[in-house]
Amino acid sequence: MTSTNCQICGRALENLDSINRGIGPECLAKREKFLAAAGSNDHEIAMLALCGDPTVTRWIGMVGKAIGSGRQDHVNRFIEAARRAREALALPAAA
């Protein structure tokens, strides 16, 4: 389902590419800047989100909110938490 409002700032989206992406051009540039500063990118975020774990998904959702509020320190922390949660899934269960 596509939304006609930006997922980051909530403003109305006007062009089809932005509507399909769910993020306007200004917020997309902002998102890319924040992710790069955290040592991440859209591909990593998508791969983390696709793992299907609710804890990882929650952390990734919080990354979007931190970008929207302009908190680079929170973006860094939430991406790292999502990475750790994903790594924990790969660990074998203790016997």
N, C-alpha and C positions, 0 to 999 in steps of 0.2 A: 504494500500500500504506500503510495506516495503522498507526501504532505505538501501543501502550498506555502508553508512557513519554514523558515530556516531552523534547523535543529539546534543551532548554537545561540542565535540572537532573537529568534522568534519573528523577525520581519517577514513580510510577504515576499515570496519568490516570484520573479517575473518571467524568466526564460525557461525553456523546456529542460536544458541541461541542468540548471540549478534545481529545478523541481525533481528531476530524476535522481540527482545526487542527494537532495535534502539539505543542501548547504549552499548559501549564496556565494558569489565570487570573493567578496571581501572576507567573509568568515573562512572560506577555503584557504585563502592566502594566510590568514591568521593561524589557522589550524596547522598548516604545513610548517610555519615558522616555529610554533610551540613544540611540535613533534620533533623537528630537527634539533632544537635546543636540548631536548630530552634524549637525543640519540636514537630516535625512532622515526618511523614513517608510516604512511597509510597502509602499506603492505603488511607491516608487522602488526598494526592494530587490527586489520582484517583477519589475519591468521590467528591472533589471540581470540578474537570474537568468535571465530569458527570452531574453536575447540569445544564449545557447547557447555562448558562448566559454568554454573551460576555464579560462583565466586569471581572467576575471571571476567565474566560478562558484567558483573556489578562494578568491578574496578574500571573497566573500559568505559562504562557509562559515566563514571565519575571523572574520567579524563575529559570528556566533552564538556561537562559542567565547569571544570576548572579552566578550560580554555575560554569558555564563555565569560567567566569572571576575571580573566586575565591573570591567573595565579600560576606562574611557571613553576614555582616550588611544589605546588600541589600536582601539577601535570607530571613532573619528574617522579614524585612519590607514588602516584597512582599507577603509572606505567611500570615502575619497578615492582609494585605489589602484584600487578597482573602477571608479570613475568615469573615472579616467585610462585604464585598460585598455579600457573601452568606447569612449571617445573615439578611442583609437588605431585601433580597428576601422573608424571612419568616415573616417579619413584616406586620401586616394588614395595608391596605391603610387608610389614614386619611380621615375622612368624611367631 
